[in-house]
Amino acid sequence: MTRVAKPKIYSPAKPLQGFGVDHLRTFLDTKVKLYNQPAFIEKDPVCIPHRFTKKQDIEIAGLFAAILAWGNRTTIINNARKLMFWMDDQPHDFILNHKDTDLKPFVHFAHRTFNATDLLYFISFLQFHYRQHESLEAAFVPGKNYKEETVEQALIHFHNYFFSIEHPERTKKHISTPARGSACKRINMYLRWMVRRDNQGVDFGIWKKINPAQLICPLDVHVARVAERLGLLDNIRSNWANARQLTARLKILNPKDPAVYDYALFGLGMAERF
């Protein structure tokens, strides 16, 4: 692929002028159109929640797919499918009504460092939550003044709430929080799935309390490397500060939907080795 000259990106506090910003917007919008398509679904972890139509099934399947989303994508998808199979492909019903004997297949599960101890706690938490709430959205945004809250606050609340019942200490590493400086890539990706809505059919847009303009772009080392080459980041560190900086600069290009550029950055890094 032809290398793209590193354009100048202006600070969000400065007026958006110059060829650099326009050139970058055109370039990334083209990549969004290429990757934000139904064909993207099949080989991405988002294919797991796309197996379902019931809102709660989508939420639960999506959460597990997102949490497992590191490493080889084929392995991620296979392991997530295994979990759904063990839940009789009715995750919401299983979470609410399973018996202890139904959990036997789960005790030998492992995906990288996510093991059976973590998995069983996730199931326990989800049962605790869904016995009180209709949607998992309430775990992120519990109050009515959601328009005044930020995604950073939502992520911190989710982390604290997720571990508000008795839990194994080791499981804390699987739910990141901005309070510890993490980029929270997998949870931000999950929020993108649940919140973003367009006509392409990849993201679900089933949650309404968070606005797409509030989303933080998912950031990992691959996205950070592409963003740094494009001038969107000053370095390739994958942390909360850079996730916020990247999103702020993407908002210059698309104030209402900055996370849409996750498709472009991911595709450039993984598919095109940009």
HELIX and SHEET records of a PDB file:
HELIX    1   1 PHE A   19  TYR A   35  1                                  17    
HELIX    2   2 PRO A   38  PHE A   40  5                                   3    
HELIX    3   3 PRO A   45  CYS A   47  5                                   3    
HELIX    4   4 PRO A   49  ARG A   51  5                                   3    
HELIX    5   5 LYS A   55  ILE A   67  1                                  13    
HELIX    6   6 ARG A   73  TRP A   86  1                                  14    
HELIX    7   7 PRO A   91  ASN A   97  1                                   7    
HELIX    8   8 ASP A  100  HIS A  108  5                                   9    
HELIX    9   9 ALA A  116  TYR A  130  1                                  15    
HELIX   10  10 GLU A  137  PHE A  140  1                                   4    
HELIX   11  11 TYR A  146  GLU A  148  5                                   3    
HELIX   12  12 VAL A  151  PHE A  162  1                                  12    
HELIX   13  13 GLU A  169  HIS A  174  5                                   6    
HELIX   14  14 PRO A  178  ARG A  180  5                                   3    
HELIX   15  15 LYS A  185  VAL A  195  1                                  11    
HELIX   16  16 PRO A  212  GLN A  214  5                                   3    
HELIX   17  17 VAL A  221  ARG A  229  1                                   9    
HELIX   18  18 TRP A  240  LEU A  253  1                                  14    
HELIX   19  19 PRO A  258  VAL A  260  5                                   3    
HELIX   20  20 TYR A  261  PHE A  266  1                                   6    
HELIX   21  21 GLY A  267  ALA A  271  3                                   5    
SHEET    1   A 2 ALA A 110  HIS A 111  0                                        
SHEET    2   A 2 PHE A 114  ASN A 115 -1                                        
END                                                                             
